[in-house]
Amino acid sequence: MDSVSLSEVTVMRRTHLGFMHSFRQPFSGVTISPKFCHSKGSRAISSNISSPKSQFVYGESLGATADSGYKMNEVTLKNRISSVKERLLLDAFDDEYGGVVVDHGKLPSNPTVFTSMLRNSLSDWRREGKKGVWLKLPVEQSELVPVAVKEGFEYHHAEKGYVMLTYWIPEEEPCMLPGNASHQVGVGGFVLNQYKEVLVVQEKYCTSSNTGLWKLPTGFINESEEIFSGAVREVKEETGVDTDFLEVIAFRHAHNVAFEKSDLFFICMLKPLSDKIIIDNLEIKAAKWMPLVEFVEQPMIKGDKMFKRVIEICEARLRHRYCGLSPHRLVSSFDGRPSSLYYNVVDDDPSHSNCTAEFY
């Protein structure tokens, strides 16, 4: 049979797999220390492997046979060592791009063990021709982060409960792993009632230049939230007014807005279903229905070319001279999941067009 080196057994001991307490010499037919035993409660070895009598290794029966070498309960020692080596690797599964994703639910808690398993795994993945490695470390195991960084992993992104790190294996190829999310998405609600009054708010916390400004209710889209439902939610949270989503009137794309990220801001036209205002005292200082003509005459609005154009678009929509984008739920054969496609429909039959909707 193949001999097992001292280094291999030493790694097994250091990784706390529970197979041995102490080890003095390799398995090449030489004496094993009487202290060599299984984990707590197991039977210790008290003789050497060269004896023809049955011995105990790791608390299991070991017998010599002429054709298959030493066996432990009919499992060859060679197979046992192979099985142990597998357990010295991190649990991971292949992704669809030739890389691997480490199973964060099966990470060792000991940093020393993690270091050994990570190094062994990287060697195996490199030998197998893998490319990118995704390593998700829960906040409860944050002590493993510096270990991974020391081994060459880089930060990708972080959430409240974890940090994601990546490693690109091929040294001769440029890294093809996608970057972190590059955009934040915001919405603003343009709500007009039958009196041609627009729903506006004053924010509690704003820059000194915006103090006293009446503006549209705005906010960020939540994770996995639709643009249309996010707009309705933001208006409800800030003003207490219920609305129906009609269409996206326009959107703005800006860069280096917050933490060097880009920003997509969607101006949405909503139809009011109620008129009673109940403000959110945490964010909003005041809210009211303001005549549209008075709203657009505010110095900050009147002097801003972009917002002035937005108001012009909204007014054109009121006169049916402009048509925004409405969401349509469709299923793509690429992923088999429903998603929202925003577009407008102009048809000779008014019932087929989203450009004829009334606003109040």
C-alpha positions as semicolon CSV with decimal commas, in nm:
position;residue;x (nm);y (nm);z (nm)
1;M;0,000;0,000;0,000
2;D;0,104;0,364;-0,037
3;S;0,271;0,505;0,272
4;V;0,128;0,812;0,443
5;S;0,373;1,091;0,515
6;L;0,420;1,256;0,849
7;S;0,315;1,591;0,703
8;E;-0,019;1,454;0,584
9;V;-0,102;1,309;0,924
10;T;0,019;1,626;1,097
11;V;-0,221;1,837;0,886
12;M;-0,504;1,603;0,983
13;R;-0,418;1,645;1,349
14;R;-0,394;2,023;1,324
15;T;-0,732;2,049;1,155
16;H;-0,902;1,899;1,461
17;L;-1,075;1,620;1,271
18;G;-1,071;1,414;1,589
19;F;-0,885;1,114;1,447
20;M;-0,573;1,129;1,666
21;H;-0,436;1,276;1,984
22;S;-0,063;1,265;1,912
23;F;0,163;1,129;1,639
24;R;0,530;1,040;1,647
25;Q;0,620;0,854;1,324
26;P;0,483;0,777;0,972
27;F;0,278;0,466;0,895
28;S;0,561;0,275;0,718
29;G;0,546;-0,034;0,933
30;V;0,702;0,129;1,236
31;T;0,598;0,169;1,596
32;I;0,320;0,413;1,683
33;S;0,330;0,582;2,020
34;P;0,107;0,434;2,290
35;K;-0,036;0,784;2,323
36;F;-0,171;0,764;1,966
37;C;-0,547;0,733;2,015
38;H;-0,890;0,835;1,890
39;S;-1,086;1,127;2,034
40;K;-1,219;1,127;2,388
41;G;-1,356;0,790;2,494
42;S;-1,188;0,585;2,219
43;R;-0,944;0,295;2,254
44;A;-0,571;0,376;2,254
45;I;-0,313;0,191;2,045
46;S;-0,077;-0,012;2,264
47;S;0,133;-0,205;2,010
48;N;0,298;-0,155;1,671
49;I;0,162;-0,198;1,318
50;S;0,417;-0,467;1,229
51;S;0,244;-0,714;1,463
52;P;0,036;-0,976;1,281
53;K;-0,230;-0,942;1,545
54;S;-0,529;-0,717;1,502
55;Q;-0,458;-0,358;1,610
56;F;-0,668;-0,047;1,663
57;V;-0,620;0,276;1,467
58;Y;-0,853;0,569;1,530
59;G;-1,048;0,332;1,755
60;E;-1,114;0,086;1,467
61;S;-0,991;-0,265;1,398
62;L;-0,677;-0,288;1,180
63;G;-0,577;-0,622;1,032
64;A;-0,302;-0,725;0,790
65;T;-0,398;-0,911;0,472
66;A;-0,175;-1,046;0,199
67;D;-0,353;-0,890;-0,097
68;S;-0,491;-0,555;0,018
69;G;-0,256;-0,434;0,291
70;Y;-0,385;-0,301;0,619
71;K;-0,758;-0,255;0,658
72;M;-0,977;-0,077;0,908
73;N;-1,319;-0,242;0,921
74;E;-1,275;-0,353;0,558
75;V;-1,191;0,003;0,446
76;T;-0,835;0,039;0,323
77;L;-0,614;0,292;0,495
78;K;-0,546;0,448;0,156
79;N;-0,916;0,514;0,102
80;R;-0,948;0,650;0,455
81;I;-0,666;0,899;0,399
82;S;-0,824;1,003;0,067
83;S;-1,154;1,059;0,249
84;V;-0,978;1,268;0,513
85;K;-0,809;1,481;0,247
86;E;-1,149;1,560;0,097
87;R;-1,259;1,690;0,433
88;L;-0,958;1,921;0,441
89;L;-1,116;2,120;0,156
90;L;-1,384;2,386;0,185
91;D;-1,732;2,281;0,072
92;A;-1,808;2,457;-0,255
93;F;-2,012;2,419;-0,572
94;D;-1,943;2,520;-0,931
95;D;-2,099;2,830;-1,079
96;E;-2,201;2,858;-1,446
97;Y;-1,893;3,060;-1,541
98;G;-1,619;2,813;-1,455
99;G;-1,574;2,933;-1,098
100;V;-1,674;2,812;-0,752
101;V;-1,896;2,940;-0,473
102;V;-1,793;2,845;-0,120
103;D;-2,074;2,712;0,099
104;H;-2,078;2,972;0,379
105;G;-2,298;2,747;0,592
106;K;-2,020;2,491;0,631
107;L;-1,721;2,710;0,713
108;P;-1,494;2,604;1,002
109;S;-1,506;2,836;1,301
110;N;-1,136;2,808;1,384
111;P;-0,920;3,059;1,186
112;T;-0,623;2,820;1,185
113;V;-0,831;2,538;1,039
114;F;-0,987;2,781;0,790
115;T;-0,642;2,895;0,676
116;S;-0,531;2,538;0,604
117;M;-0,856;2,445;0,427
118;L;-0,854;2,765;0,221
119;R;-0,499;2,709;0,101
120;N;-0,569;2,345;0,015
121;S;-0,887;2,444;-0,170
122;L;-0,715;2,716;-0,372
123;S;-0,450;2,463;-0,478
124;D;-0,717;2,214;-0,583
125;W;-0,920;2,475;-0,773
126;R;-0,608;2,601;-0,949
127;R;-0,519;2,246;-1,051
128;E;-0,876;2,191;-1,178
129;G;-0,863;2,505;-1,392
130;K;-1,126;2,699;-1,195
131;K;-1,145;3,074;-1,244
132;G;-1,329;3,293;-0,995
133;V;-1,396;3,214;-0,629
134;W;-1,684;3,368;-0,434
135;L;-1,643;3,361;-0,056
136;K;-1,930;3,485;0,162
137;L;-1,833;3,534;0,527
138;P;-2,118;3,588;0,777
139;V;-2,072;3,863;1,034
140;E;-2,061;3,593;1,305
141;Q;-1,735;3,470;1,148
142;S;-1,577;3,807;1,078
143;E;-1,249;3,681;1,227
144;L;-1,201;3,484;0,903
145;V;-1,196;3,802;0,690
146;P;-0,831;3,898;0,754
147;V;-0,730;3,538;0,686
148;A;-0,895;3,546;0,341
149;V;-0,752;3,890;0,261
150;K;-0,403;3,770;0,353
151;E;-0,447;3,480;0,107
152;G;-0,525;3,725;-0,174
153;F;-0,903;3,768;-0,160
154;E;-1,050;4,111;-0,235
155;Y;-1,360;4,284;-0,100
156;H;-1,654;4,276;-0,340
157;H;-1,946;4,409;-0,136
158;A;-2,098;4,399;0,210
159;E;-2,446;4,381;0,358
160;K;-2,567;4,397;0,718
161;G;-2,510;4,026;0,775
162;Y;-2,207;3,939;0,564
163;V;-1,910;4,048;0,355
164;M;-1,849;3,901;0,007
165;L;-1,492;3,846;-0,108
166;T;-1,359;3,724;-0,442
167;Y;-1,044;3,564;-0,578
168;W;-0,943;3,539;-0,945
169;I;-0,724;3,233;-1,002
170;P;-0,583;3,257;-1,361
171;E;-0,280;3,485;-1,343
172;E;-0,252;3,506;-1,722
173;E;-0,613;3,620;-1,774
174;P;-0,782;3,949;-1,676
175;C;-1,039;3,919;-1,399
176;M;-1,385;3,863;-1,548
177;L;-1,584;3,869;-1,223
178;P;-1,865;4,128;-1,230
179;G;-1,821;4,427;-1,004
180;N;-2,044;4,537;-0,720
181;A;-2,378;4,710;-0,789
182;S;-2,298;5,043;-0,954
183;H;-2,630;5,226;-0,917
184;Q;-2,883;5,335;-0,662
185;V;-3,245;5,381;-0,777
186;G;-3,477;5,658;-0,662
187;V;-3,833;5,762;-0,743
188;G;-4,032;6,084;-0,726
189;G;-4,412;6,097;-0,725
190;F;-4,597;6,362;-0,930
191;V;-4,950;6,355;-0,785
192;L;-5,207;6,600;-0,924
193;N;-5,568;6,633;-0,801
194;Q;-5,881;6,761;-0,978
195;Y;-5,807;7,117;-0,864
196;K;-5,472;7,117;-1,049
197;E;-5,290;7,101;-0,719
198;V;-4,972;6,900;-0,683
199;L;-4,883;6,705;-0,369
200;V;-4,560;6,851;-0,220
201;V;-4,348;6,815;0,092
202;Q;-4,081;6,998;0,289
203;E;-3,811;6,770;0,424
204;K;-3,689;6,788;0,784
205;Y;-3,328;6,731;0,690
206;C;-3,189;6,909;0,385
207;T;-2,910;7,140;0,275
208;S;-2,934;7,504;0,372
209;S;-2,992;7,601;0,008
210;N;-3,307;7,385;-0,001
211;T;-3,456;7,516;0,323
212;G;-3,821;7,610;0,268
213;L;-3,838;7,436;-0,070
214;W;-4,160;7,255;-0,155
215;K;-4,073;6,944;-0,355
216;L;-4,222;6,619;-0,482
217;P;-4,224;6,318;-0,245
218;T;-3,912;6,116;-0,323
219;G;-3,721;5,814;-0,194
220;F;-3,517;5,506;-0,277
221;I;-3,643;5,178;-0,414
222;N;-3,608;4,885;-0,173
223;E;-3,437;4,561;-0,264
224;S;-3,653;4,351;-0,502
225;E;-3,913;4,630;-0,519
226;E;-4,074;4,743;-0,845
227;I;-4,041;5,106;-0,957
228;F;-4,419;5,150;-0,966
229;S;-4,479;5,001;-0,621
230;G;-4,186;5,196;-0,475
231;A;-4,332;5,526;-0,599
232;V;-4,673;5,447;-0,448
233;R;-4,510;5,342;-0,119
234;E;-4,294;5,655;-0,088
235;V;-4,590;5,889;-0,142
236;K;-4,794;5,697;0,114
237;E;-4,513;5,697;0,374
238;E;-4,435;6,067;0,346
239;T;-4,785;6,212;0,304
240;G;-5,039;5,942;0,394
241;V;-5,207;5,986;0,052
242;D;-5,310;5,669;-0,137
243;T;-5,237;5,663;-0,509
244;D;-5,244;5,452;-0,824
245;F;-4,938;5,435;-1,046
246;L;-4,998;5,567;-1,400
247;E;-4,663;5,584;-1,576
248;V;-4,296;5,683;-1,572
249;I;-4,277;6,034;-1,714
250;A;-3,899;6,058;-1,739
251;F;-3,582;5,946;-1,564
252;R;-3,249;6,105;-1,483
253;H;-2,912;5,931;-1,493
254;A;-2,633;6,090;-1,284
255;H;-2,289;5,973;-1,170
256;N;-2,068;6,001;-0,862
257;V;-2,369;6,087;-0,650
258;A;-2,327;5,890;-0,326
259;F;-2,011;5,696;-0,237
260;E;-1,901;5,734;-0,600
261;K;-2,205;5,537;-0,722
262;S;-2,432;5,630;-1,012
263;D;-2,797;5,725;-0,963
264;L;-3,114;5,649;-1,158
265;F;-3,410;5,870;-1,062
266;F;-3,756;5,794;-1,204
267;I;-4,027;6,066;-1,209
268;C;-4,360;5,885;-1,184
269;M;-4,710;6,018;-1,244
270;L;-4,960;5,893;-0,987
271;K;-5,336;5,926;-0,955
272;P;-5,461;6,029;-0,607
273;L;-5,715;5,798;-0,440
274;S;-5,742;6,009;-0,123
275;D;-5,663;6,365;-0,025
276;K;-5,612;6,362;0,353
277;I;-5,250;6,431;0,445
278;I;-5,079;6,256;0,736
279;I;-4,707;6,333;0,734
280;D;-4,418;6,113;0,839
281;N;-4,275;6,303;1,136
282;L;-3,938;6,129;1,109
283;E;-3,853;6,265;0,765
284;I;-4,111;6,527;0,668
285;K;-4,149;6,876;0,813
286;A;-4,471;6,961;0,626
287;A;-4,686;6,850;0,331
288;K;-4,972;7,008;0,139
289;W;-5,159;7,036;-0,190
290;M;-5,008;7,331;-0,378
291;P;-5,145;7,491;-0,698
292;L;-4,930;7,377;-0,989
293;V;-4,869;7,734;-1,108
294;E;-4,745;7,830;-0,762
295;F;-4,523;7,524;-0,742
296;V;-4,339;7,595;-1,067
297;E;-4,285;7,961;-0,971
298;Q;-4,062;7,872;-0,677
299;P;-3,716;8,021;-0,740
300;M;-3,537;7,688;-0,695
301;I;-3,773;7,516;-0,941
302;K;-3,786;7,801;-1,190
303;G;-3,408;7,834;-1,198
304;D;-3,333;7,464;-1,244
305;K;-3,325;7,373;-1,615
306;M;-3,368;7,000;-1,559
307;F;-3,661;7,027;-1,319
308;K;-3,819;7,295;-1,535
309;R;-3,811;7,047;-1,825
310;V;-3,967;6,778;-1,605
311;I;-4,257;7,011;-1,524
312;E;-4,296;7,091;-1,895
313;I;-4,316;6,718;-1,969
314;C;-4,580;6,669;-1,699
315;E;-4,786;6,958;-1,834
316;A;-4,758;6,816;-2,187
317;R;-4,882;6,482;-2,052
318;L;-5,184;6,654;-1,898
319;R;-5,272;6,787;-2,244
320;H;-5,218;6,440;-2,399
321;R;-4,924;6,571;-2,599
322;Y;-4,682;6,331;-2,438
323;C;-4,699;5,967;-2,337
324;G;-4,495;5,807;-2,059
325;L;-4,398;5,445;-1,996
326;S;-4,625;5,195;-1,827
327;P;-4,517;4,860;-1,676
328;H;-4,619;4,538;-1,848
329;R;-4,554;4,202;-1,681
330;L;-4,388;3,957;-1,919
331;V;-4,205;3,626;-1,885
332;S;-3,873;3,581;-2,064
333;S;-3,763;3,239;-2,187
334;F;-3,407;3,324;-2,074
335;D;-3,488;3,282;-1,706
336;G;-3,856;3,178;-1,703
337;R;-3,945;3,450;-1,451
338;P;-4,189;3,740;-1,483
339;S;-4,046;4,092;-1,493
340;S;-4,166;4,442;-1,579
341;L;-4,106;4,592;-1,921
342;Y;-4,183;4,965;-1,938
343;Y;-4,319;5,100;-2,267
344;N;-4,609;5,301;-2,408
345;V;-4,878;5,195;-2,652
346;V;-5,023;5,438;-2,904
347;D;-5,310;5,284;-3,098
348;D;-5,605;5,398;-3,307
349;D;-5,822;5,223;-3,052
350;P;-5,805;5,442;-2,737
351;S;-5,875;5,140;-2,516
352;H;-5,539;4,993;-2,621
353;S;-5,338;5,303;-2,533
354;N;-5,193;5,397;-2,195
355;C;-5,175;5,762;-2,312
356;T;-5,544;5,830;-2,250
357;A;-5,545;5,767;-1,874
358;E;-5,702;6,036;-1,658
359;F;-5,501;6,177;-1,370
360;Y;-5,774;6,250;-1,115
